[in-house]
Amino acid sequence: MAEIKKEINGTTMNIALGGILDTKSAPQLQDAIMESVADVTEINFDFANLEYLTSAGLRAILVAQQEMEDKDGKMTLKNVSKDIMDIFKMTGFLSILTIID
């Protein structure tokens, strides 16, 4: 189960994730994003404490990315572990996500 911490500062949403983003927690992440996305033009994810994500977690990240693209917004991910980076590479997500160090 993932831990989801959301903070909104103006038009920027910061989300820190911890644990495992899976079929139980991915819908919670999507709900947290969708309830606040109307006034947001930037989403920043912090994966420092995220241990793993499943296909459901990937889908939640993809939905957030699409929301930002639809409104010419921006989405970034930081503190991505090697294991999660490998998942992004294998699934082709690396080409559509902005990952910063």
N, C-alpha and C positions, 0 to 999 in steps of 0.2 A: 504494500500500500504506500502510495506516495504522500509526502508532506508537501502542501502547496501554500506558499506565503505570497500574497498579492499586495502590492502597494501602488497607488496611483498618485502621480505628481503632475498636475496639469494635464497635458495630453500624452503623458508617458506612463505606461504600465510596466512595472517591474515584477517579475515572478521568479521566486526562488523555489526550486524543486529538490526534494530529498526522498530517499528510499527508492521504491520501484514504481514506475509509471506503467500501470497495467490495465486490464479490462475493468477493474473496479474503480481505479482512481482517474483514468483518462476522461470519463464523462464529467467528473468533478472539475477537472482542469478546463475542459471545454465550457462548462457552465460558468466558471469563474471568469473566463475570458469574455464570453458572449454577453454577460450581464453588464460589462463595463466598456465594451469595444466601441460603442457608438461615438464617444468623444475622444477616443485614443487614436493617435497617428504613429505611435511607436510602442513596440513591445520588446522588452529586454528580458531574456531568460538567463538565470544563473543556475547552471547544472552542477555546481561544486559538490553538492551532497546527493546528487542523483546516482544511484548505483546501477540501474538498468532500466531499459524501457522495452516494452513489447510492441507488437504491431498496432495495438490500440493506442499506445503512447505516441507512436509515430504519426498516426492519423490525427491526434489532437494537435500535435505540432504543425502538421500540414494545414489543418483548418485555420490555425492562427496565422500562418504564413499567407494563405489565400485571402484572409480578411484584410491583412495589411496591403497586399498587392492590389486588391480591389479598390482601396482608397488611397493609392499611391503613398502608403505609409512605409514604415521600416520595421524590420524585426531582426534582432541579433541574439545569438547564443554565446555565452562565455563559460569558461571553466568546464569544458567538455572533456570527459575522461577518454583515455585511449579506447576502452571497450565500447563506449557509446559512439565514438568517432568511427570505429570499425563498422558498427551497425549502419551509420549514415553512409559510409562508403559502399557497403554491400547492397544497400537499398536504392542507391542513386540520389539520396537526399542531399548529399554533399554539394551537388551542383545547384540546388535551389535554396540552400540555407546560407545565411551569413554568420560565420563563426569567427569570433575574435578571441585573442589570447588574454 
